[in-house]
Amino acid sequence: MCIRDSRECRILVDEVADKSINRQILLVRKSIYAIVPQQSLYLAMALAIEKMEEVLAKEPFIGGNLPSEADRENFDSLKEVPDAKFPNARAWFLLVKAFSQEVRMKWGEKKEGKKDKKKDKKDKKDKKEKKDKDKDKEKDKGKDKDKKDDDFNEDDLFGEGGDEDAQKILDEKKKKDAENKKKEKKKEAAKSYIRFEVKVYDTSTNLDDLALRIFKDVSMEGLRWEKDYNLEPFAFGVNKLIISCIVEDDKVSSDDIIDTITQFDNEELVQSVDILVFSKL
């Protein structure tokens, strides 16, 4: 192939420029030099620099705002500083020349580096999301297992295929339920303080002995007698006994205590039992 006039040369340079990606090739390549006659080479170079001038009039570098592989390749294609009639191309050439060859060789790698960083960042993000999803799945499995335990059905254990393991699970469940009931029972029960007034028929009754008898014989779950008691005058030289106790409301009835005391000696010892104080603790 031989370029004989300026028209053919212009067509060749325009075709090369149009086929470039991101303006990476604006100048005539060395491979073209081999087929372009010497008399047309300078004309081709001038036309290529003219193209470059148009691009650099809008942006500082051929690759855009930052130097790129396109700037390095086009710089290497030029043999000398562009003529002064191409101020933008000339300024660009001198600027690129100020960078060392080592730095210029890295221009094509920077974008790849950024892409790699973005890819690494995306990979890390994907891994983190996958890890979070796995954790959520484990939590869901745990919830499902707990729900199955709560919905445990005894009949299922002894249906078809029941075995010792099923019986063991049932026994453990019953044991756990029994422990929970005990804990509930151990909760503080509602209590009350009661003070009684015990009157006897005559002075022949020893009230100290009567107090000790009450403490001993009137005994039931949830009842605790106060060991201190008082003797107070009642009438005609007869004293009355004042005793107190603390009871659990759910277990002890004050009427039961009164009935038990009044029935001493077939109801011939105690005349009456009255409540002086009844207060919730």
VODREN-804546 format. One record per residue (C-alpha): residue in one letter; chain; y, x, z. Coordinates in Angstrom, 3 decimals, padded with zeros to 6 digits. Layout:
<rec 'a','A',<Y,X,Z>>
...
// end
This chain:
<rec 'm','A',<000.000,000.000,000.000>>
<rec 'c','A',<003.467,001.281,-000.875>>
<rec 'i','A',<006.872,-000.095,000.108>>
<rec 'r','A',<009.255,000.463,-002.820>>
<rec 'd','A',<012.480,-001.325,-001.843>>
<rec 's','A',<014.414,-002.669,001.111>>
<rec 'r','A',<013.175,-006.222,000.568>>
<rec 'e','A',<009.492,-005.234,000.955>>
<rec 'c','A',<010.312,-003.105,004.024>>
<rec 'r','A',<012.172,-005.944,005.729>>
<rec 'i','A',<009.237,-008.314,005.199>>
<rec 'l','A',<006.823,-005.787,006.723>>
<rec 'v','A',<008.924,-005.250,009.876>>
<rec 'd','A',<009.488,-008.979,010.370>>
<rec 'e','A',<005.761,-009.642,010.149>>
<rec 'v','A',<005.041,-007.016,012.811>>
<rec 'a','A',<007.719,-008.481,015.077>>
<rec 'd','A',<006.449,-012.050,014.658>>
<rec 'k','A',<002.881,-011.077,015.524>>
<rec 's','A',<003.929,-009.348,018.766>>
<rec 'i','A',<003.164,-010.950,022.128>>
<rec 'n','A',<006.051,-011.066,024.653>>
<rec 'r','A',<008.011,-008.785,022.296>>
<rec 'q','A',<005.620,-005.915,022.984>>
<rec 'i','A',<005.886,-004.456,019.467>>
<rec 'l','A',<009.273,-004.502,017.764>>
<rec 'l','A',<009.093,-001.124,016.066>>
<rec 'v','A',<006.983,000.094,013.221>>
<rec 'r','A',<003.682,001.459,014.576>>
<rec 'k','A',<002.335,004.941,013.784>>
<rec 's','A',<-000.418,003.272,011.796>>
<rec 'i','A',<002.263,001.866,009.553>>
<rec 'y','A',<003.858,005.264,009.089>>
<rec 'a','A',<000.768,006.385,007.215>>
<rec 'i','A',<001.204,003.738,004.543>>
<rec 'v','A',<005.023,003.746,004.348>>
<rec 'p','A',<006.469,006.329,001.901>>
<rec 'q','A',<008.908,008.814,003.386>>
<rec 'q','A',<011.819,007.436,001.364>>
<rec 's','A',<011.378,003.987,002.975>>
<rec 'l','A',<010.549,005.123,006.534>>
<rec 'y','A',<014.149,005.528,007.683>>
<rec 'l','A',<015.036,002.108,006.299>>
<rec 'a','A',<012.113,000.539,008.210>>
<rec 'm','A',<013.129,002.269,011.436>>
<rec 'a','A',<016.720,001.081,011.046>>
<rec 'l','A',<015.616,-002.492,010.535>>
<rec 'a','A',<013.320,-002.272,013.595>>
<rec 'i','A',<016.152,-000.930,015.793>>
<rec 'e','A',<018.338,-003.739,014.466>>
<rec 'k','A',<015.756,-006.205,015.769>>
<rec 'm','A',<015.694,-004.375,019.107>>
<rec 'e','A',<019.497,-004.557,019.315>>
<rec 'e','A',<019.364,-008.345,019.054>>
<rec 'v','A',<016.869,-008.586,021.938>>
<rec 'l','A',<018.658,-006.085,024.200>>
<rec 'a','A',<021.960,-007.874,023.685>>
<rec 'k','A',<020.504,-010.697,025.820>>
<rec 'e','A',<018.326,-008.832,028.330>>
<rec 'p','A',<018.392,-005.343,029.886>>
<rec 'f','A',<014.807,-004.534,028.886>>
<rec 'i','A',<012.528,-005.550,026.047>>
<rec 'g','A',<010.145,-007.010,028.576>>
<rec 'g','A',<012.902,-009.053,030.265>>
<rec 'n','A',<014.774,-008.303,033.468>>
<rec 'l','A',<012.315,-005.585,034.503>>
<rec 'p','A',<010.803,-002.673,032.530>>
<rec 's','A',<007.371,-003.366,031.102>>
<rec 'e','A',<004.650,-001.970,028.909>>
<rec 'a','A',<006.682,-003.144,025.870>>
<rec 'd','A',<009.547,-000.851,026.877>>
<rec 'r','A',<007.210,002.121,027.250>>
<rec 'e','A',<005.512,001.584,023.883>>
<rec 'n','A',<008.775,001.086,021.986>>
<rec 'f','A',<010.352,004.093,023.681>>
<rec 'd','A',<007.383,006.248,022.632>>
<rec 's','A',<007.711,004.948,019.046>>
<rec 'l','A',<011.276,006.173,018.700>>
<rec 'k','A',<011.828,009.755,017.643>>
<rec 'e','A',<015.476,010.050,018.642>>
<rec 'v','A',<018.362,008.254,020.346>>
<rec 'p','A',<019.470,005.177,018.340>>
<rec 'd','A',<022.750,005.477,016.446>>
<rec 'a','A',<025.979,004.555,018.229>>
<rec 'k','A',<026.294,001.463,016.051>>
<rec 'f','A',<023.408,000.042,018.145>>
<rec 'p','A',<025.031,000.277,021.626>>
<rec 'n','A',<022.475,-001.881,023.427>>
<rec 'a','A',<019.490,-000.069,021.971>>
<rec 'r','A',<021.153,003.271,022.656>>
<rec 'a','A',<021.910,002.408,026.286>>
<rec 'w','A',<018.369,001.096,026.720>>
<rec 'f','A',<016.855,004.312,025.269>>
<rec 'l','A',<018.887,006.536,027.613>>
<rec 'l','A',<017.991,004.343,030.595>>
<rec 'v','A',<014.262,004.444,029.851>>
<rec 'k','A',<014.461,008.194,029.216>>
<rec 'a','A',<015.837,008.657,032.748>>
<rec 'f','A',<012.427,007.602,034.092>>
<rec 's','A',<009.638,010.140,034.181>>
<rec 'q','A',<006.556,009.733,032.001>>
<rec 'e','A',<004.490,009.144,035.119>>
<rec 'v','A',<006.704,006.234,036.170>>
<rec 'r','A',<006.768,004.762,032.668>>
<rec 'm','A',<002.970,004.786,032.555>>
<rec 'k','A',<002.886,002.533,035.612>>
<rec 'w','A',<005.048,-000.158,034.039>>
<rec 'g','A',<002.107,-001.806,032.375>>
<rec 'e','A',<000.149,-001.732,035.642>>
<rec 'k','A',<002.675,-003.532,037.823>>
<rec 'k','A',<002.041,-006.950,036.417>>
<rec 'e','A',<-001.675,-006.449,036.753>>
<rec 'g','A',<-001.109,-005.328,040.320>>
<rec 'k','A',<000.823,-008.497,041.061>>
<rec 'k','A',<-001.869,-010.561,039.442>>
<rec 'd','A',<-004.488,-008.801,041.550>>
<rec 'k','A',<-002.474,-009.447,044.706>>
<rec 'k','A',<-002.084,-013.098,043.811>>
<rec 'k','A',<-005.781,-013.303,043.072>>
<rec 'd','A',<-006.668,-011.608,046.376>>
<rec 'k','A',<-004.315,-013.957,048.200>>
<rec 'k','A',<-005.888,-016.960,046.482>>
<rec 'd','A',<-009.398,-015.668,047.268>>
<rec 'k','A',<-008.479,-015.253,050.938>>
<rec 'k','A',<-007.024,-018.742,051.000>>
<rec 'd','A',<-010.153,-020.187,049.383>>
<rec 'k','A',<-012.378,-018.349,051.868>>
<rec 'k','A',<-010.321,-019.631,054.791>>
<rec 'e','A',<-010.483,-023.199,053.484>>
<rec 'k','A',<-014.250,-022.888,053.011>>
<rec 'k','A',<-014.623,-021.517,056.540>>
<rec 'd','A',<-012.567,-024.400,057.963>>
<rec 'k','A',<-014.679,-026.903,056.044>>
<rec 'd','A',<-017.865,-025.317,057.415>>
<rec 'k','A',<-016.473,-025.590,060.954>>
<rec 'd','A',<-015.626,-029.255,060.384>>
<rec 'k','A',<-019.154,-029.875,059.133>>
<rec 'e','A',<-020.612,-028.244,062.258>>
<rec 'k','A',<-018.387,-030.424,064.450>>
<rec 'd','A',<-019.474,-033.535,062.579>>
<rec 'k','A',<-023.120,-032.552,063.026>>
<rec 'g','A',<-022.526,-032.127,066.762>>
<rec 'k','A',<-020.871,-035.551,066.985>>
<rec 'd','A',<-023.748,-037.155,065.109>>
<rec 'k','A',<-026.251,-035.512,067.479>>
<rec 'd','A',<-024.349,-036.752,070.549>>
<rec 'k','A',<-024.201,-040.226,069.087>>
<rec 'k','A',<-027.946,-040.212,068.504>>
<rec 'd','A',<-028.498,-039.150,072.125>>
<rec 'd','A',<-026.258,-041.974,073.354>>
<rec 'd','A',<-028.097,-044.475,071.183>>
<rec 'f','A',<-031.440,-043.242,072.467>>
<rec 'n','A',<-034.027,-046.063,072.427>>
<rec 'e','A',<-036.994,-045.904,074.762>>
<rec 'd','A',<-039.093,-048.148,072.538>>
<rec 'd','A',<-038.855,-045.608,069.733>>
<rec 'l','A',<-040.587,-042.995,071.870>>
<rec 'f','A',<-043.813,-044.876,072.308>>
<rec 'g','A',<-044.118,-046.378,068.870>>
<rec 'e','A',<-046.255,-044.886,066.200>>
<rec 'g','A',<-046.360,-041.096,066.580>>
<rec 'g','A',<-045.207,-040.971,070.250>>
<rec 'd','A',<-046.250,-037.812,072.125>>
<rec 'e','A',<-045.664,-035.725,075.223>>
<rec 'd','A',<-042.335,-034.449,073.965>>
<rec 'a','A',<-041.071,-038.005,073.716>>
<rec 'q','A',<-042.223,-038.727,077.274>>
<rec 'k','A',<-040.500,-035.580,078.495>>
<rec 'i','A',<-037.229,-036.619,076.849>>
<rec 'l','A',<-037.499,-040.075,078.431>>
<rec 'd','A',<-038.135,-038.601,081.895>>
<rec 'e','A',<-035.130,-036.304,081.571>>
<rec 'k','A',<-032.955,-039.230,080.532>>
<rec 'k','A',<-034.071,-041.311,083.514>>
<rec 'k','A',<-033.447,-038.382,085.840>>
<rec 'k','A',<-029.980,-037.900,084.425>>
<rec 'd','A',<-029.208,-041.608,084.832>>
<rec 'a','A',<-030.383,-041.504,088.462>>
<rec 'e','A',<-028.142,-038.500,089.180>>
<rec 'n','A',<-025.167,-040.289,087.675>>
<rec 'k','A',<-025.818,-043.312,089.888>>
<rec 'k','A',<-025.970,-041.087,092.967>>
<rec 'k','A',<-022.661,-039.539,092.027>>
<rec 'e','A',<-021.131,-042.970,091.719>>
<rec 'k','A',<-022.451,-043.893,095.137>>
<rec 'k','A',<-020.955,-040.766,096.644>>
<rec 'k','A',<-017.501,-041.915,095.666>>
<rec 'e','A',<-015.354,-042.760,098.648>>
<rec 'a','A',<-016.138,-046.338,099.748>>
<rec 'a','A',<-013.493,-048.776,100.982>>
<rec 'k','A',<-013.293,-048.650,104.798>>
<rec 's','A',<-011.693,-050.645,107.592>>
<rec 'y','A',<-010.739,-050.041,111.223>>
<rec 'i','A',<-011.787,-052.778,113.709>>
<rec 'r','A',<-010.911,-053.084,117.393>>
<rec 'f','A',<-012.986,-055.551,119.455>>
<rec 'e','A',<-012.298,-057.252,122.773>>
<rec 'v','A',<-015.582,-057.876,124.670>>
<rec 'k','A',<-015.495,-060.282,127.627>>
<rec 'v','A',<-018.297,-060.727,130.139>>
<rec 'y','A',<-019.050,-063.549,132.605>>
<rec 'd','A',<-018.510,-061.854,135.940>>
<rec 't','A',<-017.851,-058.633,137.799>>
<rec 's','A',<-021.549,-057.874,138.180>>
<rec 't','A',<-021.672,-056.468,134.657>>
<rec 'n','A',<-021.071,-052.754,134.425>>
<rec 'l','A',<-018.759,-052.353,131.411>>
<rec 'd','A',<-019.436,-048.610,131.058>>
<rec 'd','A',<-023.139,-049.318,130.654>>
<rec 'l','A',<-022.329,-052.120,128.245>>
<rec 'a','A',<-020.244,-049.766,126.079>>
<rec 'l','A',<-023.076,-047.230,125.912>>
<rec 'r','A',<-025.536,-050.009,125.023>>
<rec 'i','A',<-023.327,-051.247,122.221>>
<rec 'f','A',<-023.005,-047.722,120.802>>
<rec 'k','A',<-026.789,-047.342,120.876>>
<rec 'd','A',<-028.129,-050.779,119.911>>
<rec 'v','A',<-025.507,-051.964,117.452>>
<rec 's','A',<-026.258,-049.501,114.686>>
<rec 'm','A',<-026.334,-050.028,110.941>>
<rec 'e','A',<-025.573,-048.136,107.742>>
<rec 'g','A',<-021.851,-047.870,107.183>>
<rec 'l','A',<-020.900,-048.367,110.851>>
<rec 'r','A',<-019.388,-045.625,113.023>>
<rec 'w','A',<-018.266,-046.316,116.633>>
<rec 'e','A',<-015.301,-044.593,118.198>>
<rec 'k','A',<-016.572,-042.971,121.412>>
<rec 'd','A',<-013.371,-043.675,123.337>>
<rec 'y','A',<-013.115,-047.124,124.913>>
<rec 'n','A',<-010.875,-048.846,127.483>>
<rec 'l','A',<-011.333,-051.268,130.378>>
<rec 'e','A',<-008.539,-053.766,130.880>>
<rec 'p','A',<-008.063,-056.578,133.435>>
<rec 'f','A',<-009.090,-059.987,132.208>>
<rec 'a','A',<-009.053,-062.673,134.976>>
<rec 'f','A',<-010.144,-063.111,138.575>>
<rec 'g','A',<-010.840,-059.431,139.005>>
<rec 'v','A',<-012.982,-059.289,135.880>>
<rec 'n','A',<-012.251,-056.606,133.260>>
<rec 'k','A',<-012.786,-056.716,129.519>>
<rec 'l','A',<-014.089,-053.945,127.257>>
<rec 'i','A',<-011.955,-052.659,124.351>>
<rec 'i','A',<-013.992,-050.769,121.756>>
<rec 's','A',<-013.284,-049.642,118.176>>
<rec 'c','A',<-015.228,-048.734,115.055>>
<rec 'i','A',<-014.859,-047.803,111.375>>
<rec 'v','A',<-016.926,-049.677,108.833>>
<rec 'e','A',<-017.615,-049.488,105.110>>
<rec 'd','A',<-016.530,-052.833,103.737>>
<rec 'd','A',<-019.383,-053.147,101.231>>
<rec 'k','A',<-022.090,-052.493,103.836>>
<rec 'v','A',<-020.924,-053.894,107.174>>
<rec 's','A',<-019.691,-057.338,108.145>>
<rec 's','A',<-017.646,-057.817,111.323>>
<rec 'd','A',<-019.511,-061.113,111.946>>
<rec 'd','A',<-022.828,-059.240,112.079>>
<rec 'i','A',<-021.442,-056.883,114.739>>
<rec 'i','A',<-020.119,-059.782,116.826>>
<rec 'd','A',<-023.399,-061.740,116.587>>
<rec 't','A',<-025.451,-058.714,117.653>>
<rec 'i','A',<-023.313,-058.065,120.746>>
<rec 't','A',<-023.157,-061.710,121.881>>
<rec 'q','A',<-026.966,-062.004,121.668>>
<rec 'f','A',<-027.526,-059.338,124.340>>
<rec 'd','A',<-029.859,-060.692,127.079>>
<rec 'n','A',<-030.272,-064.023,125.331>>
<rec 'e','A',<-026.540,-064.561,125.237>>
<rec 'e','A',<-026.243,-064.403,129.060>>
<rec 'l','A',<-024.454,-061.046,129.270>>
<rec 'v','A',<-021.463,-061.304,126.951>>
<rec 'q','A',<-019.149,-064.299,127.061>>
<rec 's','A',<-017.243,-063.586,123.802>>
<rec 'v','A',<-016.258,-060.937,121.287>>
<rec 'd','A',<-012.886,-061.181,119.546>>
<rec 'i','A',<-011.146,-059.024,116.958>>
<rec 'l','A',<-007.860,-057.518,118.108>>
<rec 'v','A',<-007.158,-055.298,115.071>>
<rec 'f','A',<-008.567,-055.318,111.557>>
<rec 's','A',<-006.891,-052.914,109.151>>
<rec 'k','A',<-007.874,-051.298,105.843>>
<rec 'l','A',<-008.016,-047.509,105.730>>
// end
